[in-house]
Amino acid sequence: MGDQERGEVVLATQAEAGDPMTGEVRFEPGLYQGTAGYYDRFRLPYPGPMLADLTRRAALSGRGRLLDLACGTGQLAFPLCGLFAEVWAVDAEPGMTDVVRAKALATAADHLRAITASAEDLCVEPGSLELVVIGNAFHRLRREPVAERAHAWLRPGGCLALCWSTSPWTGPREWQRALAGMLRTWQNALGAAERVPPGWDQARRRLPDHEVLSRAGFEPAGRHEYPVEHRWTIAELAGHLRSTSFLPPSVLAGHAAEFDADLTAVLSRHTADGHLTETVSFAYELARKPALPITR
Ligand SMILES: C[S@@+](CC[C@H](N)C(=O)[O-])C[C@H]1O[C@@H](n2cnc3c(N)ncnc32)[C@H](O)[C@@H]1O
């Protein structure tokens, strides 16, 4: 990825034990507890043209099964669900799958199933999926076993798409740098710096995602980028920040009002028309399970 959540690295300061076999750093489970409502409301949707391009390249049949792994509140499952006979939206955090279930009910998406499970433990029948999507989450999973499992679950010719987007505090604009500095201060003050394990992306630099996918047996089908201009209000950013794993409501707790006042003080000097503008980089990396050779 273009290290979409690089800001979380910048904000981290304390060490956490990694996997001694692979050097991969493990994120604590439960980091998104209590964030689902904010996640659903304040995360930006993946751009329609990006999803249209993804589904075109994946050459969907319209009768297949989609797996949205580490689905959050269904940021990929819902926009894609019309193209599948069956959709599984899977997340380890029960608060996320509760929201997915409620949305599926509200939109009469009867073929969309919310499942609370970790990517590493989920059971799927081999060869039963047409597409697996993982949005802003592959770095949080045990990449190598998950890639191998996804490969086994897909039918020959099926695709895996890693979808990404950058975070507001990671960009080059003055307000984004001011925001990153302010978040670092708050994380340290609230003793929350260790929620993002430092060095989490070192293993990914050593062994990039596309290499993990290729070792699992996938053929690369390209990385495709979709930059989008977005205008935030400070209130929307306050909501967005509560949807993160590093400053969720449980961490802000009794300091929430003070945090919001500081956010307003830091950002209001950068607003134009009450807004802060950034270019969000959306992207997806596509990989395909090779089709079976034609036998004569
Ligand atoms: C940044 S959110 C991404 C949500 C959504 N896919 C998106 O594109 O916005 C990361 C999600 O991964 C989930 N998650 C983290 N580790 C997981 C695991 N091992 N198995 C399944 N879900 C996991 C979290 O609960 C959280 O909902």
Ligand as a Chemical Component Dictionary entry (heavy atoms), coordinates in Angstrom:
data_LIG
# 
_chem_comp.id                   LIG 
_chem_comp.type                 NON-POLYMER 
_chem_comp.pdbx_formal_charge   0 
_chem_comp.three_letter_code    LIG 
# 
loop_
_chem_comp_atom.comp_id 
_chem_comp_atom.atom_id 
_chem_comp_atom.alt_atom_id 
_chem_comp_atom.type_symbol 
_chem_comp_atom.charge 
_chem_comp_atom.model_Cartn_x 
_chem_comp_atom.model_Cartn_y 
_chem_comp_atom.model_Cartn_z 
_chem_comp_atom.pdbx_ordinal 
LIG C1  C1  C 0  -9.419  -0.086  9.695  1  
LIG S1  S1  S 1  -10.786 -1.178  9.953  2  
LIG C2  C2  C 0  -11.260 -1.566  8.244  3  
LIG C3  C3  C 0  -12.751 -1.717  8.068  4  
LIG C4  C4  C 0  -13.233 -1.808  6.636  5  
LIG N1  N1  N 0  -12.784 -3.021  6.019  6  
LIG C5  C5  C 0  -12.803 -0.629  5.786  7  
LIG O1  O1  O 0  -12.358 -0.850  4.656  8  
LIG O2  O2  O -1 -12.953 0.515   6.217  9  
LIG C6  C6  C 0  -9.985  -2.655  10.437 10 
LIG C7  C7  C 0  -10.966 -3.748  10.837 11 
LIG O3  O3  O 0  -10.253 -4.962  10.952 12 
LIG C8  C8  C 0  -10.850 -5.709  11.997 13 
LIG N2  N2  N 0  -9.865  -6.726  12.397 14 
LIG C9  C9  C 0  -8.668  -6.523  12.969 15 
LIG N3  N3  N 0  -8.033  -7.691  13.127 16 
LIG C10 C10 C 0  -8.848  -8.655  12.635 17 
LIG C11 C11 C 0  -8.745  -10.064 12.491 18 
LIG N4  N4  N 0  -7.649  -10.717 12.896 19 
LIG N5  N5  N 0  -9.759  -10.743 11.927 20 
LIG C12 C12 C 0  -10.884 -10.079 11.509 21 
LIG N6  N6  N 0  -11.040 -8.747  11.638 22 
LIG C13 C13 C 0  -10.032 -8.036  12.176 23 
LIG C14 C14 C 0  -11.153 -4.663  13.047 24 
LIG O4  O4  O 0  -12.105 -5.106  14.000 25 
LIG C15 C15 C 0  -11.654 -3.518  12.176 26 
LIG O5  O5  O 0  -13.040 -3.582  11.997 27 
# 
loop_
_chem_comp_bond.comp_id 
_chem_comp_bond.atom_id_1 
_chem_comp_bond.atom_id_2 
_chem_comp_bond.value_order 
_chem_comp_bond.pdbx_ordinal 
LIG C1  S1  SING 1  
LIG S1  C2  SING 2  
LIG S1  C6  SING 3  
LIG C2  C3  SING 4  
LIG C3  C4  SING 5  
LIG C4  N1  SING 6  
LIG C4  C5  SING 7  
LIG C5  O1  DOUB 8  
LIG C5  O2  SING 9  
LIG C6  C7  SING 10 
LIG C7  O3  SING 11 
LIG C7  C15 SING 12 
LIG O3  C8  SING 13 
LIG C8  N2  SING 14 
LIG C8  C14 SING 15 
LIG N2  C9  SING 16 
LIG N2  C13 SING 17 
LIG C9  N3  DOUB 18 
LIG N3  C10 SING 19 
LIG C10 C11 SING 20 
LIG C10 C13 DOUB 21 
LIG C11 N4  SING 22 
LIG C11 N5  DOUB 23 
LIG N5  C12 SING 24 
LIG C12 N6  DOUB 25 
LIG N6  C13 SING 26 
LIG C14 O4  SING 27 
LIG C14 C15 SING 28 
LIG C15 O5  SING 29 
# 
